Amino acid sequence: MIKGTTKNLGVIGWPITHSLSPVLQNAAIGRLGFDYAYIALPVAPLDLKAAVQGLRALHFAGWNVTIPHKETIMSLLDEIDENAKRIGAVNTVVNRDGCLYGYNTDAEGFLDALRIRHYKLAGTNSVMLGAGGAARAILWALLKEQSSVSIGVRSPQKAQVLADRFQDYGRIRIFHWETSEFRAKMRKADLLVNTTPLGMRPHDEVMPPVDWSVLNPSAIVYDIIYIPAETRLLREAHEHGHQTINGERMLAAQGAAAFRLWMGAAPDLPYMEEQLRAALSESY
């Protein structure tokens, strides 16, 4: 029940009606009986500065940030966490006595799906498909955990910008994803991660170019897409005997990390994941 004492949380983006964050966060809030409410807040790009000022003035306890504001909001905050600085994007804001702190929980969410499977990245060879906005947090996560990373892309020149950003933190190689050099990296891959939108609904039958005959048979295949739950990439990976991971746990875990930042308490992550799956099956 919303009362006069209820503290406010939310998610800002444009558009925002598709967001599943209200499902995740209100499930976590209700499970622990906290006096908070979490809502979706449509904020157009030109209104971002006014929105941040308004959220501060309204004493919002915090909020999530999604497309297209994850980079542009950084200059409007008082402090930025080191991980968010490295990634160059903020997805979570915490209001501490009027001071706004920016964080990025995407890397933590990505790693959580591997940790629950007891998968250790140190010393492994990872192959990442794509070098867009979603790739930055994942590349940072892989490098922090001491995995060597090869990036397969359509445009190696554009991907070089991403590699340059992180070159001081680990070994990164960039390849066009249809070259023999990239195929050689696939043979040695312990982990294959798709960060592209290829295969996302409504384009369910699209997938990045993966030659299953050259991919290391023991490689784990991780697709950060969660709609559909099983992309064509994951379906084919499963058919070829690979262990697979979709983006559901990453989404729930990054939300749980944001919850901890706001509340100082751990949410019931399995329950959040359960509610997420229920919402996905209902909507998609």
PEQUI-V282856 format. One record per residue. N is the residue number from 1. SS is DSSP state (2 for helix, 1 for strand, 0 for the rest). NEAR is the number of other ideal C-beta (glycine too) atoms within 12 Angstrom. Layout:
BEGIN
n:N ss:SS near:NEAR
n:N ss:SS near:NEAR
END
This chain:
BEGIN
n:1 ss:0 near:11
n:2 ss:0 near:15
n:3 ss:0 near:10
n:4 ss:0 near:7
n:5 ss:0 near:11
n:6 ss:0 near:19
n:7 ss:1 near:23
n:8 ss:1 near:28
n:9 ss:1 near:39
n:10 ss:1 near:37
n:11 ss:1 near:41
n:12 ss:1 near:42
n:13 ss:1 near:32
n:14 ss:0 near:25
n:15 ss:0 near:18
n:16 ss:0 near:26
n:17 ss:0 near:16
n:18 ss:0 near:22
n:19 ss:0 near:33
n:20 ss:0 near:36
n:21 ss:2 near:41
n:22 ss:2 near:32
n:23 ss:2 near:32
n:24 ss:2 near:45
n:25 ss:2 near:45
n:26 ss:2 near:32
n:27 ss:2 near:31
n:28 ss:2 near:38
n:29 ss:2 near:37
n:30 ss:2 near:23
n:31 ss:2 near:24
n:32 ss:2 near:24
n:33 ss:0 near:13
n:34 ss:0 near:25
n:35 ss:0 near:18
n:36 ss:1 near:32
n:37 ss:1 near:22
n:38 ss:1 near:37
n:39 ss:1 near:27
n:40 ss:1 near:27
n:41 ss:1 near:33
n:42 ss:1 near:21
n:43 ss:0 near:33
n:44 ss:0 near:18
n:45 ss:2 near:20
n:46 ss:2 near:12
n:47 ss:2 near:22
n:48 ss:2 near:31
n:49 ss:2 near:20
n:50 ss:2 near:16
n:51 ss:2 near:31
n:52 ss:2 near:31
n:53 ss:2 near:18
n:54 ss:2 near:20
n:55 ss:2 near:35
n:56 ss:2 near:27
n:57 ss:2 near:14
n:58 ss:0 near:20
n:59 ss:0 near:18
n:60 ss:0 near:32
n:61 ss:0 near:35
n:62 ss:1 near:40
n:63 ss:1 near:48
n:64 ss:1 near:47
n:65 ss:1 near:43
n:66 ss:0 near:38
n:67 ss:0 near:25
n:68 ss:0 near:21
n:69 ss:0 near:38
n:70 ss:0 near:35
n:71 ss:0 near:26
n:72 ss:2 near:27
n:73 ss:2 near:39
n:74 ss:2 near:28
n:75 ss:2 near:16
n:76 ss:2 near:27
n:77 ss:0 near:36
n:78 ss:0 near:21
n:79 ss:1 near:19
n:80 ss:1 near:29
n:81 ss:0 near:28
n:82 ss:2 near:17
n:83 ss:2 near:32
n:84 ss:2 near:33
n:85 ss:2 near:20
n:86 ss:2 near:26
n:87 ss:2 near:38
n:88 ss:0 near:29
n:89 ss:0 near:37
n:90 ss:0 near:43
n:91 ss:0 near:45
n:92 ss:1 near:46
n:93 ss:1 near:44
n:94 ss:1 near:37
n:95 ss:1 near:29
n:96 ss:1 near:21
n:97 ss:0 near:11
n:98 ss:0 near:16
n:99 ss:1 near:15
n:100 ss:1 near:32
n:101 ss:1 near:29
n:102 ss:1 near:40
n:103 ss:1 near:41
n:104 ss:0 near:41
n:105 ss:0 near:41
n:106 ss:2 near:42
n:107 ss:2 near:39
n:108 ss:2 near:38
n:109 ss:2 near:42
n:110 ss:2 near:45
n:111 ss:2 near:36
n:112 ss:2 near:32
n:113 ss:2 near:38
n:114 ss:2 near:33
n:115 ss:2 near:20
n:116 ss:0 near:19
n:117 ss:0 near:17
n:118 ss:0 near:10
n:119 ss:0 near:25
n:120 ss:0 near:16
n:121 ss:0 near:31
n:122 ss:0 near:18
n:123 ss:0 near:15
n:124 ss:0 near:29
n:125 ss:1 near:32
n:126 ss:1 near:46
n:127 ss:1 near:46
n:128 ss:1 near:49
n:129 ss:1 near:47
n:130 ss:0 near:36
n:131 ss:0 near:36
n:132 ss:0 near:27
n:133 ss:2 near:27
n:134 ss:2 near:39
n:135 ss:2 near:41
n:136 ss:2 near:37
n:137 ss:2 near:41
n:138 ss:2 near:48
n:139 ss:2 near:47
n:140 ss:2 near:36
n:141 ss:2 near:43
n:142 ss:2 near:41
n:143 ss:2 near:35
n:144 ss:2 near:25
n:145 ss:0 near:28
n:146 ss:0 near:18
n:147 ss:0 near:35
n:148 ss:1 near:27
n:149 ss:1 near:42
n:150 ss:1 near:40
n:151 ss:1 near:45
n:152 ss:1 near:41
n:153 ss:1 near:36
n:154 ss:0 near:23
n:155 ss:0 near:18
n:156 ss:2 near:24
n:157 ss:2 near:14
n:158 ss:2 near:18
n:159 ss:2 near:34
n:160 ss:2 near:19
n:161 ss:2 near:23
n:162 ss:2 near:33
n:163 ss:2 near:29
n:164 ss:2 near:16
n:165 ss:2 near:24
n:166 ss:2 near:32
n:167 ss:2 near:17
n:168 ss:2 near:12
n:169 ss:2 near:24
n:170 ss:0 near:28
n:171 ss:0 near:23
n:172 ss:1 near:34
n:173 ss:1 near:29
n:174 ss:1 near:35
n:175 ss:1 near:30
n:176 ss:1 near:24
n:177 ss:0 near:34
n:178 ss:0 near:19
n:179 ss:0 near:21
n:180 ss:2 near:14
n:181 ss:2 near:21
n:182 ss:2 near:33
n:183 ss:2 near:25
n:184 ss:2 near:20
n:185 ss:2 near:35
n:186 ss:2 near:36
n:187 ss:2 near:23
n:188 ss:0 near:24
n:189 ss:0 near:39
n:190 ss:0 near:34
n:191 ss:1 near:44
n:192 ss:1 near:51
n:193 ss:1 near:49
n:194 ss:1 near:46
n:195 ss:0 near:41
n:196 ss:0 near:33
n:197 ss:0 near:28
n:198 ss:0 near:29
n:199 ss:0 near:36
n:200 ss:0 near:30
n:201 ss:0 near:21
n:202 ss:0 near:11
n:203 ss:0 near:18
n:204 ss:0 near:21
n:205 ss:0 near:15
n:206 ss:0 near:20
n:207 ss:0 near:30
n:208 ss:0 near:38
n:209 ss:0 near:28
n:210 ss:0 near:36
n:211 ss:0 near:25
n:212 ss:0 near:25
n:213 ss:0 near:12
n:214 ss:0 near:26
n:215 ss:0 near:34
n:216 ss:0 near:30
n:217 ss:0 near:20
n:218 ss:0 near:19
n:219 ss:0 near:31
n:220 ss:1 near:35
n:221 ss:1 near:43
n:222 ss:1 near:42
n:223 ss:1 near:47
n:224 ss:0 near:44
n:225 ss:0 near:40
n:226 ss:0 near:37
n:227 ss:0 near:28
n:228 ss:0 near:27
n:229 ss:0 near:26
n:230 ss:0 near:26
n:231 ss:0 near:37
n:232 ss:2 near:27
n:233 ss:2 near:42
n:234 ss:2 near:34
n:235 ss:2 near:24
n:236 ss:2 near:27
n:237 ss:2 near:34
n:238 ss:2 near:20
n:239 ss:2 near:14
n:240 ss:0 near:23
n:241 ss:0 near:16
n:242 ss:0 near:28
n:243 ss:0 near:24
n:244 ss:1 near:32
n:245 ss:1 near:38
n:246 ss:0 near:35
n:247 ss:0 near:40
n:248 ss:2 near:41
n:249 ss:2 near:35
n:250 ss:2 near:40
n:251 ss:2 near:42
n:252 ss:2 near:42
n:253 ss:2 near:38
n:254 ss:2 near:47
n:255 ss:2 near:45
n:256 ss:2 near:40
n:257 ss:2 near:37
n:258 ss:2 near:44
n:259 ss:2 near:41
n:260 ss:2 near:28
n:261 ss:2 near:35
n:262 ss:2 near:36
n:263 ss:2 near:26
n:264 ss:0 near:14
n:265 ss:0 near:17
n:266 ss:0 near:19
n:267 ss:0 near:35
n:268 ss:0 near:24
n:269 ss:2 near:34
n:270 ss:2 near:21
n:271 ss:2 near:26
n:272 ss:2 near:40
n:273 ss:2 near:35
n:274 ss:2 near:21
n:275 ss:2 near:32
n:276 ss:2 near:39
n:277 ss:2 near:27
n:278 ss:2 near:19
n:279 ss:2 near:26
n:280 ss:2 near:27
n:281 ss:2 near:16
n:282 ss:2 near:11
n:283 ss:2 near:17
n:284 ss:0 near:20
END
